[in-house]
């Protein structure tokens, strides 16, 4: 099973709080207060119903967001919300790779484009591991419920498949990137009511296209090309790191574990 490909999270250490308390800490993060105030009616599609951000983060009568009764529901919904956000990040990254490949083809360049894309995928390895393992951490808190099975794991599947692409031949490699983008678009359309807000703006795409065309037309060495591409991607990389910490997670690069910021 593909979960085994990733470093297993350490779940046997000292438990500092119950799962309800840990979920409460995550949903009480100040970051979400700001998001809910700006986008209260954006909704995820949980099973057969839409759940707005206002509803997801609203305290109950006991002034708690998460309790023993609704714990599974809140875990499932928060897992889905993070999946949408991570999925948007992954889609934009895949689009960046796709644009490089299309310009390479149009310019009929002789060097192997796949080699460059694999290096960029490896550059994002920490980010993809953070996304995957934080979702897996939430899954570990979920009590199996046959009537509402947790997990829409499309985004985790996309991350897993992306990590395996370097072993594919060139033709299948490019086709796989396109397929992963299609999978994410399908996931957005079935699980979120505001996909228009998640797409890269046209001006951003024009800027990305111009930048990539300039780099590829300059006949740089691979090392220099990758440096320019990494510098361009670093803004999104840093934004992800800030988001990851803002929502309450911390990542250990050595163990690959994800834990909560206490």
Order of alpha helices (4+ residues) and beta strands (2+ residues): alpha-alpha-beta-beta-alpha-alpha-alpha-alpha-alpha-alpha-alpha-alpha-beta-beta
